[in-house]
Amino acid sequence: MKIRVALVSALLAVSGCTTLGKGPDATVTPEPASLPPSGGKATTTIISAMGGGLVDGSIGAGLSDAEKRRALEAEYKALEYTASGQKVAWKSDRSAHSGEVAAAQPYRVGSQDCRQYTHTVFTGTAGATARGTACRNADGSWTPLT
């Protein structure tokens, strides 16, 4: 695992990738149409491949299953669709929980596109942030590196 992290870090340092679009201060609020309807086979596959994402760790403690799903969808949208530093926001319908995800520039490891990303979860006014790296699979899903 240490070798994988070192390799990813080294490749990130020497990669010459470009950003995908808008400036770093932009925020994207995900639209439900961006993913198949919740519960669909494609959405389930995408979310399953993420293995719980960053929100599965301590920052997701206290979130309902529906909130974790929104958080994972935001992680996917940040990784798949946004420019470096652009934030994807999510908000709970039933509580004060919300969050934002931002991915760094994509880079290549072998034949896979990878991105580092951060996810901040807010419970009221307090926030907790986790950082990670994920690589894109051939089917379009993203798998966090462990």
N, C-alpha and C positions, 0 to 999 in steps of 0.2 A: 504494500500500500504506500509506503514512504517513497518507493521508487516511482510509482505512478504519479503521486503528487509532485515530486521533483520534476518528472518529465513534463507534466502539464504546465508547471510553472516556467520551466525553461522554454518550452514551445511558445507560451504566451509572450515571454520576453522578446523572442526573436520573430514572432509572427508579424506579417505585414498586411493584416486584414483591413478592410474599409468598413465604415459604418453604413447602416441601412437607410438613413434618412434624417429625421428632424433633430433639433438641438437637444442637449442634455437636460434642459429644464422643463421639457414638455411632459405632460401627464396624460396617459390614455386611460379612460374608463372603459373596461371591456363591455362589449355589446353581446348579448346572448346569441346573436346570429353568427358570431365568429367561430363557435364550436357547434357541433351537432347538438340537438336538444339533450338536456340532462337525462341520463339513464340510457341513452343510445349506445349501441355496441362500439362505435368509434370513440365516443367520449370515454366510455369505460376503459377501453384499451389504452387511450392516451393517459388517463389518470392512473391506471394500474402500472403502466411502464415507469411512471415517476416515483413509484415506491413510497409515496407519502411526501416526497419533496422535502423542502426545508421546514415546512409547517408541521411535519410529523415529529419534529424535535421539541425542545422545551418551549419554543415560541408559540407552539400550537396548543399548549396546555390550556384547558378551559374553553376551547372552541368546540362548538357543536359539529356534528358530521356535515351538516349543510354549509357551515362556515369554512370548514376545512376543504370542502369541495370547491367553494368559490376561491379560496386562497390558492389551491392547486391549479385551477383554471387560469388564474392571474399569473402564476409562475409559467405555465405553458405559453400564454400569450406574450409575456415578456421575452421568453427565450426564442419563440418562433417568429414573432412579427415586429418587434420594436427595434429602434435604433439604440446604439450604445448610450446608456444613461437615462433613457426615456422611461418614465414610471408608468406602471399599470396598477391602477387602484382597484380595490374591492371593498365592499361594505356589507355588513350583515343587515338583514331586514328586521331582525328581532332583538338585537342588542347593540351596545356601543362598540362592538368589535369591528375593526376595519384593518386594512393593510395596504402596502404598496410593494411592488416588486420592480427591480431595475436590473437589467442584464448589461454586462460589459461587451466590448467588441467580440465578435465571433473569431475563432481561430481554428486551424485544422490540426488534428492528431490523426495521422494515417489518412484514412478516407472519411473520417467523421468530423463534422463541425461541432465545436464545443464553445461554451460560454460560461464565464463566471457570473454569478448573480447574487443579489442580496434581497432579502425579504424582511420587511419590518411589519410587525403585528402590533396594533394599538388596541389597548383595552382601556377605554376612556381616554385619558390624556397621557398615560404611560405607554411607552413603546419598547419592544424588544426586537433586536435585529439578528438574523442568522445569515451566514455567507456560505456559498457552495459553488460547485461547478457541475455542469450537466453536458452530456454529449447527445447529439441527434442521431436517432436510429434510422434505418432505411425506410421504415413505415411512417416516419414523420413524428414519432413520439420522442420524448427526451428522457434520458436516464441519468439521474444524479450519480456522480462518482463517489465511491465510499472509501 
